[in-house]
Each structure stands twice: as C-alpha cells, then as structure tokens.
Amino acid sequence: MEMETFWRSAAKVLGAAALMGLLSDLLLREGPWGLNAALWSAAFAMLLWQLSRDPGTEMPPGRRWCIPLIAVFGALLAWRDAPVLKLLDILAMFALCATLILRPAVDSVLKSGFGHYLTACVDGGVGIVLGLPSMLTLDVPKQVREVRAGIDASQTQALTRLVLSTFGGVAIAIPLILVFGSLFTSADTAFRDWVNDLFRLDWQTLFEHLLVAGFSAWTVAGFLHVAILKRRVAWSPEAAYQGARLDTLTILIPLGALIVLFGAFIAVQTSYFFGGAATVQAETGPSYAEYARQGFFQLVTVAALALGVLLLADWFGRDASPRGRHMLHAFTVTLVALVFVVMASALHRMALYTSVYGLTTLRFYTTAFMFWLAMVLLWFLAVILRGQRERFLFPAVASACACVLVFNAINPERIIVDVNTSRAKAVDEFDIEYLLTLSNDATPALAELTGRLPEFERSLLRGPLEQRIGLGASSKHWSYRRLDKGGWRAWSWSRECARRAVEDLSPTRGSAF
C-alpha cells in the first residue's frame, strides 16, 4: 500500500473506530438491545461499505455483498425480542464478518473450506486484540520514518517551528485561562456552580463511559485493521494440517465400526424405536422422559458428531486411489443412511414428547436443528460423491443464516404458545408459569389467550402481562425485563406489539408511556 494511501486509509479507520466507540456509548450502554443495536449495526455497515470502496482498500467484489446483510441481521435485533433469536442474529453477523476477512487466496467464497474460515477467525481474533496497538506502534511509526526520510532540511525546520509554536501557545493559554476563570467564578455564582458541576466527576459513570466506548473503538479498529488495511498474521492454521493424510484402510475401519454400532442400536431398539405411546406406556417400557426427552437430545448429538466424523474421513482420505474413494463413498452413504434413521427416530420421539408435555424453546430449536442437519447431510453427499468437498461449507453456513431469517419471520415463541394451548384439553394441562417466562414475542398470543380462560386463570395471566408494561403490582410469575426498561434504545417491534396487546386488556388503565 502506497504511503499516501496508507495515511488516508489509516486516518479513516481510526476515525470510524472512534465514531463507533461514541455510538456504542450512546446506544449500547443501556439495555436490552433493540433499536440501539439495529442503529449501531447500520452505522457500522455504512462505514464499512464506504471504507471498502476507497482506492487501495477495496475488498474483493465477491465479499462486499456481506456488508448489507450485516445491517439486515442487525435490523432483526429491533424486530424480535427472544434472547435465542437475538443470539442467532448476532452469530449470523459474526459469520458474515468472517467471510469479509477471508484471505485473498480464497478466490471464491463458494469454495471456502473449514481451514479458510478457521484462518479468518484467527486473523480476526488477533486483529481485534492487537490491531489497534499494532497500527499505533508499528504501522504509523514506520510511515513516519518514511516521511521523515523523504523531506528536506527546510521542511524539517518548518515542521519543528510548527510544533514549538503549538506548545508555546498552549503554555501561554493555560495560565490565562486559570486567571480569568478564577475571576469569573468569583464574580458570578451561576458560572461558579457550572464550573463546579463540570469538574465534579462521577468516577464510576465516567469509567463506564470510557469502558464501553474504548472497548468498542478498540474492537472495531482491530477488525478494520484486518478487513481494510489487509493486515494478516504470518501464520495460517491451514499450514498445520495440510500434510495430514491417512491410509484408506485406516479410515474404513472406524467407519465400518460405526456402521456396525449404528446398525446394532437400530436393531436392538426396533421394538420401541418407532413404537409410540403404546410402547412407552407398557409396564416394562421406559417412561416418557426416558424414551423421548433424554433419548432425543442424545440422538441429536449422535447425528451432529457423525457429520463431523464423515467430514474428517473425507478430508484424511482425499488422496485415496479411485478404488479406495469408491469404498469410502460406499461407507459414507451407508453411515449417512443410518444417521437418517436415527434422526427420524429422534424426531418421532420429540413429536411424542411434545404431544404429551408441550413445546419449549429448547425443543423447538433442537428440532429445527435436526431438519437443518438433514439438509446439510444431503448437501454433503451431493458434493462428496462428485469430489467437490470445497463447495460444502459455505452453502451450509448460508443455509444456517437463511434458517435464522425464517425463525425471525415465523416467530417461534408464538408457535410455542399456540402449540401448547391447542394441544391442551383443559386449562390446567398447559403450563402458564412456563409461558410467562417467554419473551415479548409471545405476549400478543398470551393476551389473546386470556379471553379463552376462566376468571381465575385469566387473572393469573393478566397480572404478569400488565406488569410487563408497568401496570399492576409486581408478580412472581414474571422474570423478564419490563417494557419500560431501556427507554427508546431498547425499543423493538415485538415490544411495541406486546405493549399494545397488554393495553387492550386494560383499556381503562391508560398507557404507561
């Protein structure tokens, strides 16, 4: 990067980092996150877009599409209120940021592998921690030395005079300010009070401001140091395992052992693998909790681990002979087929468990993960059998981000309320206590539910809902943040809908805002 271009880019990076630090202090210091996080993400995306278009700092054309999507997922933080959805939105933003800083050797994100993303994470992590100190202690002094080497004696003298004049002016101004300031403070009480308030520091609040602004500026500067100035660590994790290889037989033996184990498990469990309620209700059979709840999460773990094993097997056997590749593919297809059987059993167990005990956020997202994993396994077979392993990862990550968008659109917590209330034949068959632990995404559905309840259960539900917007007495049923916490910074569409729904329950109370 040329010297003039470096100074321009470095100044813009430091300016953008300082601006994002100030915005963090203004927006993010008060929670919970909602409109504040969406505004911060939009500002970050706009600055990143502008910096990426500067001469000498342009990102590869195949990467810049990630920047608008960062703003999109940031905007989702001001739409839904569920903590799990917010976490998934933030993880999607992290994945997009990692895609932005993939090394130039990755000519197409469609061919980026685990090693490329691992390297990007290392670059990003090191850049965030050491990027700003490196810029200030190494890059800038180096450029200063180059500037000094390129100027003549007359320019040096002019620069020296400028520095001395600046320090001299400051040295004269300080005593003048002190003298005239003391006279003004003694002449006017209002001015003296203003000066006293100005210098009466709340050190704890000042520390909080500096911590939030400084941490954000440091982090943004470090990321931009990698993304814009293209500073990378010399070491790449890919180099550590590039030479890793295994013989075909060494790979086939553990794959074959897993196939036998999966087959034995399926055969032994056949009697109640898909037996349903009749099996688990038998005196000698397992309880619902043993059959469905514990078994489901264990089988989800089995399916996820199996995919990881298959990915490693294909990686270690990438140089196998044509005959060895054929055998590896046969074992892979067999194991994937058995994994699908286990996944089908897990989904059946969860459907049975939900029909009896209802739906929760953990059960919903774990079930959704199973469906996503099924799509990923099919895509894995498609690329592996065609010898295009490098095309596996990015579509898998993109499909995960698409699932997050779908979750935001369908509102899982409303689905949970609808499922739990529709399956219950009586009021006492669904858990009001659990439904009240859901976020504001579920509030409109809970407000609608009050009209179908007897008076006693209606009061149990309406009281905590009113407490969410600051109406009524405090309730032990409600543990989530009230809607009046955080002010305009914490505004979200979900919180607004919750406020309107609850106010409709008590039209005579008036608005709490």
C-alpha positions as CSV (number, residue, x, y, z in Angstrom):
1,M,0.0,0.0,0.0
2,E,1.5,3.4,-1.0
3,M,2.4,5.8,1.8
4,E,-0.3,8.4,0.8
5,T,-3.0,5.8,0.5
6,F,-2.0,4.3,3.9
7,W,-2.3,7.6,5.7
8,R,-5.7,8.2,4.2
9,S,-6.9,4.7,5.0
10,A,-5.4,4.6,8.5
11,A,-7.0,8.0,9.3
12,K,-10.4,6.8,8.1
13,V,-10.1,3.5,10.1
14,L,-9.2,5.4,13.3
15,G,-12.0,7.9,12.7
16,A,-14.5,5.2,12.0
17,A,-13.4,3.3,15.2
18,A,-13.7,6.4,17.3
19,L,-17.2,7.2,15.9
20,M,-18.4,3.6,16.5
21,G,-17.0,3.9,20.1
22,L,-19.0,7.0,20.7
23,L,-22.1,5.4,19.2
24,S,-21.6,2.4,21.4
25,D,-21.6,4.6,24.5
26,L,-24.6,6.5,23.3
27,L,-26.7,3.4,22.1
28,L,-25.4,0.2,23.7
29,R,-24.7,1.1,27.3
30,E,-28.4,0.9,28.1
31,G,-30.1,-2.5,27.5
32,P,-31.8,-4.6,26.5
33,W,-30.7,-4.5,22.9
34,G,-33.3,-3.5,20.3
35,L,-33.4,-0.3,18.2
36,N,-30.0,0.7,19.7
37,A,-28.3,-2.4,18.3
38,A,-30.0,-2.0,14.9
39,L,-28.8,1.6,14.6
40,W,-25.3,0.7,15.6
41,S,-25.2,-2.2,13.1
42,A,-26.5,0.1,10.3
43,A,-23.8,2.7,11.1
44,F,-21.1,0.0,11.2
45,A,-22.3,-1.4,7.8
46,M,-22.4,2.1,6.2
47,L,-18.9,2.9,7.4
48,L,-17.6,-0.5,6.3
49,W,-19.2,-0.1,2.9
50,Q,-17.6,3.4,2.5
51,L,-14.2,2.2,3.6
52,S,-14.3,-0.8,1.3
53,R,-14.8,1.5,-1.7
54,D,-11.8,3.7,-1.1
55,P,-8.9,3.4,-3.6
56,G,-6.3,0.8,-2.5
57,T,-8.6,-0.7,0.2
58,E,-11.3,-2.3,-1.9
59,M,-12.5,-5.7,-0.8
60,P,-12.8,-8.5,-3.4
61,P,-16.0,-8.0,-5.4
62,G,-17.2,-11.4,-4.1
63,R,-17.2,-10.3,-0.5
64,R,-18.9,-6.9,-0.3
65,W,-22.4,-8.4,-0.5
66,C,-21.9,-9.4,3.1
67,I,-22.0,-5.8,4.3
68,P,-25.7,-5.1,3.6
69,L,-26.6,-8.4,5.2
70,I,-24.8,-7.3,8.4
71,A,-27.2,-4.4,8.5
72,V,-30.1,-6.7,7.8
73,F,-29.4,-9.1,10.7
74,G,-28.7,-6.1,12.9
75,A,-32.1,-4.7,12.0
76,L,-33.7,-8.0,13.1
77,L,-32.5,-7.2,16.6
78,A,-35.1,-4.4,16.6
79,W,-37.8,-6.8,15.3
80,R,-37.9,-9.8,17.6
81,D,-37.3,-9.9,21.3
82,A,-36.5,-13.6,22.1
83,P,-32.9,-13.9,23.5
84,V,-32.3,-17.1,21.4
85,L,-33.2,-15.2,18.2
86,K,-31.0,-12.3,19.1
87,L,-28.1,-14.6,19.7
88,L,-28.6,-16.3,16.4
89,D,-28.8,-13.0,14.6
90,I,-25.5,-11.9,16.2
91,L,-23.9,-15.2,15.3
92,A,-25.0,-14.7,11.7
93,M,-23.4,-11.3,11.7
94,F,-20.1,-12.8,13.0
95,A,-20.2,-15.4,10.2
96,L,-20.6,-12.6,7.6
97,C,-17.7,-10.6,9.2
98,A,-15.6,-13.8,9.0
99,T,-16.5,-14.1,5.3
100,L,-15.4,-10.5,4.7
101,I,-11.8,-11.2,6.0
102,L,-11.2,-14.5,4.2
103,R,-7.7,-14.3,2.8
104,P,-7.1,-13.1,-0.8
105,A,-6.1,-16.7,-1.7
106,V,-9.8,-17.7,-1.5
107,D,-10.8,-16.5,-4.9
108,S,-14.4,-17.5,-4.4
109,V,-16.4,-17.8,-1.1
110,L,-18.3,-20.8,-2.7
111,K,-15.0,-22.8,-2.4
112,S,-14.1,-21.7,1.1
113,G,-13.4,-24.6,3.5
114,F,-13.1,-25.1,7.2
115,G,-9.4,-24.2,7.1
116,H,-10.2,-20.9,5.4
117,Y,-12.8,-19.9,8.0
118,L,-10.5,-21.1,10.8
119,T,-7.8,-18.8,9.4
120,A,-10.2,-15.9,9.1
121,C,-11.2,-16.4,12.8
122,V,-7.6,-16.4,13.8
123,D,-6.9,-13.3,11.7
124,G,-10.0,-11.6,13.2
125,G,-9.2,-12.6,16.8
126,V,-5.6,-11.4,16.6
127,G,-6.6,-8.3,14.7
128,I,-9.3,-7.4,17.3
129,V,-6.8,-7.8,20.2
130,L,-3.6,-6.5,18.6
131,G,-4.8,-4.5,15.6
132,L,-5.0,-1.0,17.2
133,P,-1.7,-1.3,19.1
134,S,0.0,-2.6,16.0
135,M,-1.3,0.3,14.0
136,L,-0.2,2.9,16.5
137,T,3.1,1.3,17.5
138,L,4.3,-0.3,14.2
139,D,2.5,0.9,11.1
140,V,2.2,4.6,11.9
141,P,5.9,5.0,13.2
142,K,7.1,3.1,10.1
143,Q,5.3,5.5,7.9
144,V,6.5,8.5,9.9
145,R,10.1,7.3,9.5
146,E,9.5,7.0,5.7
147,V,8.0,10.6,5.7
148,R,11.0,11.9,7.6
149,A,13.4,10.2,5.2
150,G,11.7,11.9,2.3
151,I,11.7,15.5,3.4
152,D,14.5,18.0,3.1
153,A,16.1,20.3,5.7
154,S,13.8,23.3,5.1
155,Q,10.6,21.1,5.6
156,T,12.1,19.7,8.8
157,Q,12.7,23.2,10.1
158,A,9.2,24.3,9.2
159,L,7.7,21.3,11.0
160,T,9.8,22.0,14.1
161,R,8.7,25.6,14.2
162,L,5.0,24.4,13.9
163,V,5.4,22.0,16.8
164,L,7.2,24.6,19.0
165,S,4.6,27.3,18.2
166,T,1.8,24.9,19.2
167,F,3.4,24.0,22.5
168,G,4.2,27.7,23.2
169,G,0.7,28.8,22.5
170,V,-0.7,26.1,24.9
171,A,1.8,27.1,27.6
172,I,0.6,30.7,27.4
173,A,-3.1,29.9,27.2
174,I,-3.2,27.7,30.4
175,P,-2.3,30.5,33.0
176,L,-4.5,33.0,31.2
177,I,-7.5,30.6,31.4
178,L,-6.7,30.0,35.1
179,V,-6.5,33.7,36.0
180,F,-9.6,34.8,34.1
181,G,-11.5,31.7,35.0
182,S,-11.0,32.4,38.7
183,L,-12.1,35.9,38.3
184,F,-15.3,34.9,36.5
185,T,-16.1,32.2,39.1
186,S,-15.7,34.7,42.0
187,A,-17.8,37.3,40.1
188,D,-20.9,35.1,39.3
189,T,-22.5,32.4,41.4
190,A,-24.2,30.7,38.4
191,F,-20.9,30.5,36.5
192,R,-19.2,29.1,39.6
193,D,-21.8,26.4,40.0
194,W,-21.5,25.5,36.4
195,V,-17.7,25.1,36.7
196,N,-18.1,23.1,39.9
197,D,-20.5,20.8,38.2
198,L,-18.2,20.5,35.2
199,F,-15.3,19.3,37.4
200,R,-17.3,17.3,39.9
201,L,-16.8,13.9,38.2
202,D,-18.8,10.7,38.9
203,W,-15.8,8.4,38.5
204,Q,-17.9,5.2,38.3
205,T,-20.1,6.7,35.5
206,L,-17.0,8.1,33.7
207,F,-15.3,4.7,33.9
208,E,-18.4,3.0,32.4
209,H,-18.5,5.5,29.5
210,L,-14.8,5.0,28.8
211,L,-15.0,1.3,29.1
212,V,-17.9,0.9,26.6
213,A,-16.6,3.5,24.2
214,G,-13.0,2.3,24.4
215,F,-13.8,-1.4,24.1
216,S,-16.0,-0.8,21.1
217,A,-13.4,1.5,19.4
218,W,-10.6,-1.0,20.0
219,T,-12.6,-3.9,18.6
220,V,-13.8,-2.0,15.5
221,A,-10.3,-0.6,14.8
222,G,-8.9,-4.1,15.1
223,F,-11.4,-5.6,12.7
224,L,-11.0,-2.8,10.2
225,H,-7.2,-3.3,10.5
226,V,-7.7,-6.7,9.0
227,A,-10.6,-6.0,6.7
228,I,-9.5,-2.7,5.2
229,L,-5.7,-2.4,5.7
230,K,-5.3,-6.2,4.9
231,R,-3.0,-6.9,7.8
232,R,-2.8,-10.6,8.5
233,V,-0.9,-12.8,10.9
234,A,2.1,-14.5,9.2
235,W,1.0,-18.0,10.5
236,S,-2.0,-19.8,9.0
237,P,-3.7,-22.7,10.7
238,E,-4.1,-24.4,7.3
239,A,-0.3,-25.0,7.2
240,A,-0.5,-27.1,10.4
241,Y,-2.6,-29.8,8.8
242,Q,-2.1,-29.6,5.1
243,G,0.1,-32.7,5.1
244,A,-2.3,-34.8,7.2
245,R,-3.2,-38.0,5.4
246,L,-4.4,-41.5,6.4
247,D,-4.5,-44.7,4.5
248,T,-7.8,-45.8,3.2
249,L,-7.9,-48.9,5.4
250,T,-7.2,-46.7,8.5
251,I,-10.3,-44.7,7.6
252,L,-12.5,-47.6,6.6
253,I,-12.0,-49.5,9.9
254,P,-13.5,-46.8,12.2
255,L,-16.3,-46.0,9.6
256,G,-17.1,-49.7,9.5
257,A,-17.2,-49.9,13.3
258,L,-19.6,-47.0,13.4
259,I,-21.8,-48.7,10.8
260,V,-22.0,-51.8,12.9
261,L,-22.7,-49.8,16.1
262,F,-25.5,-47.8,14.4
263,G,-27.0,-50.9,12.9
264,A,-26.9,-52.8,16.2
265,F,-28.5,-49.9,18.0
266,I,-31.3,-49.6,15.5
267,A,-31.9,-53.4,15.6
268,V,-32.0,-53.6,19.4
269,Q,-34.3,-50.6,19.6
270,T,-36.7,-51.9,16.9
271,S,-39.4,-52.9,19.4
272,Y,-40.0,-49.4,20.6
273,F,-37.8,-47.3,18.2
274,F,-40.9,-46.2,16.4
275,G,-43.3,-47.9,18.8
276,G,-45.0,-44.7,20.0
277,A,-47.2,-44.3,23.1
278,A,-48.3,-47.9,23.4
279,T,-44.7,-49.0,23.9
280,V,-43.7,-46.3,26.5
281,Q,-47.0,-46.8,28.4
282,A,-46.2,-50.5,28.9
283,E,-45.3,-51.5,32.4
284,T,-41.9,-52.8,31.3
285,G,-41.2,-50.0,28.9
286,P,-39.3,-46.7,29.6
287,S,-41.1,-43.6,30.9
288,Y,-41.9,-40.7,28.6
289,A,-39.0,-38.8,29.9
290,E,-36.6,-41.7,29.4
291,Y,-37.9,-42.5,26.0
292,A,-38.4,-39.1,24.5
293,R,-36.6,-36.3,26.3
294,Q,-33.3,-37.9,27.1
295,G,-33.2,-40.0,24.0
296,F,-33.9,-37.1,21.7
297,F,-31.1,-34.9,22.7
298,Q,-28.6,-37.8,22.8
299,L,-29.6,-38.8,19.3
300,V,-29.3,-35.2,18.1
301,T,-25.7,-35.2,19.4
302,V,-25.1,-38.5,17.6
303,A,-26.2,-37.1,14.3
304,A,-24.1,-34.0,14.6
305,L,-21.0,-35.9,15.6
306,A,-21.5,-38.4,12.8
307,L,-21.4,-35.5,10.3
308,G,-18.1,-34.3,11.8
309,V,-16.6,-37.8,11.6
310,L,-17.7,-38.1,7.9
311,L,-16.1,-34.7,7.1
312,L,-12.8,-35.7,8.7
313,A,-12.9,-39.1,7.0
314,D,-13.3,-37.5,3.6
315,W,-10.5,-34.9,4.4
316,F,-8.0,-37.5,5.5
317,G,-8.8,-39.8,2.6
318,R,-8.6,-37.1,-0.1
319,D,-5.6,-38.7,-1.8
320,A,-7.0,-42.2,-1.9
321,S,-6.9,-44.3,-5.0
322,P,-10.1,-44.5,-7.3
323,R,-10.9,-47.9,-5.7
324,G,-10.3,-46.5,-2.2
325,R,-12.5,-43.5,-3.0
326,H,-15.3,-45.8,-4.2
327,M,-15.1,-47.8,-0.9
328,L,-15.1,-44.6,1.2
329,H,-18.1,-43.3,-0.7
330,A,-19.9,-46.6,-0.1
331,F,-19.2,-46.5,3.6
332,T,-20.2,-42.8,3.8
333,V,-23.5,-43.4,2.1
334,T,-24.3,-46.3,4.4
335,L,-23.5,-44.4,7.5
336,V,-25.5,-41.3,6.3
337,A,-28.5,-43.6,5.7
338,L,-28.2,-45.0,9.2
339,V,-27.9,-41.4,10.6
340,F,-31.1,-40.6,8.9
341,V,-32.8,-43.5,10.6
342,V,-31.6,-42.3,13.9
343,M,-32.7,-38.8,13.2
344,A,-36.2,-40.0,12.1
345,S,-36.4,-41.8,15.5
346,A,-35.3,-38.7,17.3
347,L,-37.9,-36.6,15.6
348,H,-40.6,-39.2,16.3
349,R,-39.6,-39.2,20.0
350,M,-39.8,-35.4,20.2
351,A,-43.3,-35.4,18.5
352,L,-44.5,-37.9,21.0
353,Y,-43.0,-36.0,23.9
354,T,-44.4,-32.6,22.7
355,S,-47.9,-34.1,22.3
356,V,-47.8,-35.0,26.0
357,Y,-45.7,-32.3,27.6
358,G,-45.9,-29.4,25.2
359,L,-43.3,-27.4,23.3
360,T,-40.4,-25.3,24.7
361,T,-37.8,-23.1,23.1
362,L,-35.2,-25.8,23.6
363,R,-37.3,-28.4,21.9
364,F,-38.3,-26.1,19.1
365,Y,-34.7,-25.1,18.2
366,T,-33.3,-28.6,18.6
367,T,-35.9,-30.0,16.3
368,A,-35.2,-27.2,13.8
369,F,-31.5,-28.0,14.1
370,M,-32.3,-31.6,13.1
371,F,-34.1,-30.5,10.0
372,W,-31.2,-28.2,9.1
373,L,-28.8,-31.1,9.7
374,A,-30.8,-33.3,7.4
375,M,-30.4,-30.7,4.6
376,V,-26.7,-30.4,5.3
377,L,-26.2,-34.2,5.2
378,L,-27.9,-34.3,1.8
379,W,-25.7,-31.5,0.5
380,F,-22.7,-33.3,2.0
381,L,-23.5,-36.4,0.0
382,A,-24.1,-34.3,-3.2
383,V,-20.7,-32.6,-3.1
384,I,-18.6,-35.5,-1.7
385,L,-19.8,-38.0,-4.3
386,R,-18.9,-35.6,-7.0
387,G,-15.5,-34.9,-5.5
388,Q,-16.2,-31.2,-4.7
389,R,-15.6,-31.1,-0.9
390,E,-14.5,-27.5,-1.1
391,R,-18.1,-26.5,-2.1
392,F,-19.6,-27.9,1.1
393,L,-19.1,-25.3,3.9
394,F,-20.3,-22.0,2.5
395,P,-23.7,-23.3,1.4
396,A,-24.1,-25.0,4.8
397,V,-23.4,-21.7,6.6
398,A,-25.6,-19.8,4.2
399,S,-28.5,-22.2,4.8
400,A,-28.0,-21.7,8.6
401,C,-28.3,-17.9,8.1
402,A,-31.4,-18.5,5.9
403,C,-32.9,-20.5,8.8
404,V,-32.3,-17.6,11.2
405,L,-34.2,-15.3,8.8
406,V,-37.0,-17.9,8.7
407,F,-37.1,-18.1,12.5
408,N,-37.4,-14.3,12.7
409,A,-40.3,-14.4,10.2
410,I,-42.3,-17.2,11.8
411,N,-41.8,-16.1,15.5
412,P,-41.1,-19.4,17.3
413,E,-42.4,-18.3,20.7
414,R,-45.8,-17.5,19.3
415,I,-45.8,-21.0,17.8
416,I,-44.9,-22.4,21.2
417,V,-47.9,-20.7,22.8
418,D,-50.2,-21.8,20.0
419,V,-49.0,-25.4,20.2
420,N,-49.2,-25.7,23.9
421,T,-52.7,-24.1,24.2
422,S,-54.1,-26.0,21.2
423,R,-53.0,-29.4,22.5
424,A,-54.4,-28.9,26.0
425,K,-57.9,-30.2,26.5
426,A,-58.2,-28.2,29.8
427,V,-56.7,-25.1,31.2
428,D,-54.7,-27.0,33.8
429,E,-53.0,-29.0,31.1
430,F,-50.7,-26.3,29.8
431,D,-48.1,-24.6,31.9
432,I,-48.9,-20.9,32.4
433,E,-45.8,-20.5,34.5
434,Y,-43.6,-21.5,31.6
435,L,-45.4,-19.5,29.0
436,L,-44.9,-16.4,31.2
437,T,-41.1,-16.9,31.0
438,L,-41.2,-16.4,27.2
439,S,-40.1,-13.1,25.8
440,N,-42.3,-10.3,24.4
441,D,-42.6,-12.2,21.1
442,A,-45.1,-14.4,22.9
443,T,-47.1,-11.6,24.6
444,P,-49.7,-11.0,21.9
445,A,-50.5,-14.7,21.8
446,L,-50.8,-14.7,25.6
447,A,-53.0,-11.7,25.5
448,E,-55.3,-13.5,23.1
449,L,-55.3,-16.5,25.3
450,T,-56.8,-14.6,28.3
451,G,-60.2,-14.4,26.5
452,R,-60.5,-18.2,26.5
453,L,-59.7,-18.7,30.2
454,P,-61.9,-18.9,33.2
455,E,-61.7,-15.8,35.5
456,F,-59.2,-17.2,38.0
457,E,-56.7,-18.4,35.3
458,R,-57.3,-15.1,33.4
459,S,-56.3,-13.1,36.4
460,L,-53.2,-15.3,36.9
461,L,-52.2,-14.5,33.3
462,R,-53.3,-10.9,33.0
463,G,-51.5,-9.7,36.2
464,P,-48.0,-10.6,35.0
465,L,-48.7,-9.3,31.5
466,E,-49.8,-5.9,32.9
467,Q,-46.6,-5.9,35.0
468,R,-44.6,-6.1,31.7
469,I,-45.6,-2.6,30.8
470,G,-45.6,-1.2,34.3
471,L,-49.2,-1.7,35.2
472,G,-50.4,-3.5,38.3
473,A,-48.4,-4.9,41.2
474,S,-45.2,-6.8,40.8
475,S,-45.6,-10.5,40.1
476,K,-43.5,-13.5,41.0
477,H,-44.6,-15.1,37.7
478,W,-42.7,-12.7,35.5
479,S,-38.9,-12.7,35.4
480,Y,-38.3,-11.0,32.1
481,R,-37.4,-7.3,31.7
482,R,-40.3,-4.9,31.8
483,L,-41.1,-2.9,28.7
484,D,-40.3,0.4,30.3
485,K,-36.7,-0.6,30.8
486,G,-34.1,0.9,28.5
487,G,-36.2,3.7,27.0
488,W,-36.2,4.3,23.3
489,R,-32.8,2.5,22.9
490,A,-34.5,-0.9,23.8
491,W,-37.5,-0.3,21.5
492,S,-38.4,-3.2,19.2
493,W,-41.4,-4.0,17.1
494,S,-42.0,-7.0,19.3
495,R,-42.0,-4.9,22.5
496,E,-44.4,-2.4,20.8
497,C,-46.8,-5.2,19.8
498,A,-46.6,-6.5,23.4
499,R,-47.4,-3.1,24.8
500,R,-50.4,-2.7,22.6
501,A,-51.7,-6.2,23.3
502,V,-51.5,-5.7,27.0
503,E,-53.0,-2.3,27.0
504,D,-56.0,-3.7,25.1
505,L,-56.6,-6.0,28.1
506,S,-56.9,-3.0,30.4
507,P,-58.3,-0.1,28.3
508,T,-59.3,1.9,31.4
509,R,-55.8,1.8,32.9
510,G,-54.3,4.1,30.2
511,S,-50.9,3.9,28.7
512,A,-47.8,3.6,30.8
513,F,-45.7,5.6,28.3
